[in-house]
Amino acid sequence: MSNKEIGVIIEGLNVLEIVKFLGNKNKKYLAITLNNIEDVLDPNTEEYKLIRKEVLDGFNEFTRAIVEVLFGDQLEK
């Protein structure tokens, strides 16, 4: 990894607060996204269930990627 990829460390930065903030924002935008999908599709259809699963998986992968960048892959083991 080059120095440009490592980034800058900011003193006083509380990583746990950042993770908490990201989790809260993730939940908020996930809820908004799912509500928007429900406005268009009937939640009882197979199409909605498939789209909901893909959206949830995508948000989870995004959050997992951020945590991995912050903490490395030690949390997965």
N, C-alpha and C positions, 0 to 999 in steps of 0.2 A: 504494500500500500504506500503510495507516495505521500509526502507531507501535505499536499493539497487535499488529499482524500481524508486525512485524519481530522481536519477542522481545527477549531480554536476552542480552548478550554477557558471558560469564564469563571473567575473566582466568585464564590458565594452562590453558585448555581445549585439549586436543590433538585437533583435528578428525580427523586421520588415525587416531588410536587409536579414536575413536568409530566411524568407518567400518569399521575392522577388527573391532571388537566387534559391530557390527550384522551384518556379513558372517558372522561365526562363529555368531551366534544364528540368523540366517536359515538357514544350512545345517543347524543342529541341528533347528530346528522343521520345516524342509522334510523332512528324513529321517524324523522322527517321523510327520509327516502322511502321507507316502508309505507308510511301513510299516503304518500303521493302515488305509490304503486296501487294501493288499495282503492284509491279514487278512480283508477282506470280499470282495474281487474277485480273480479269477484274473488274474495279470499278463499272460497271453497273450490276453486278450479285447480286442476293439475298444473296449468300454466303458471298461475300465481305461486303455487308451492315451489315450483322449480326456480322461478325468478327470485323468490324470497331466499331460497337456499343459496343461490349464487351470490346474491347481495350480501348475505350474512358471511359467507365464506370469504368474499372479497374484503369486507371490512375487517374480519379477523386476521387475514393474511397481512393487511396493511398495518394493523396494530402490532402484530407479532414482529414484523420487519422493523418497526421503529424501536421496539424494546430490544431487539437483537443489535441494532446499531448502538444503542445506549449502553447495553450491558454485555454484549458479545453473546456467543452461543452457549455459555455455561448454564443458562437457565433451562435449556432444552434437555440437558443430560440428567 
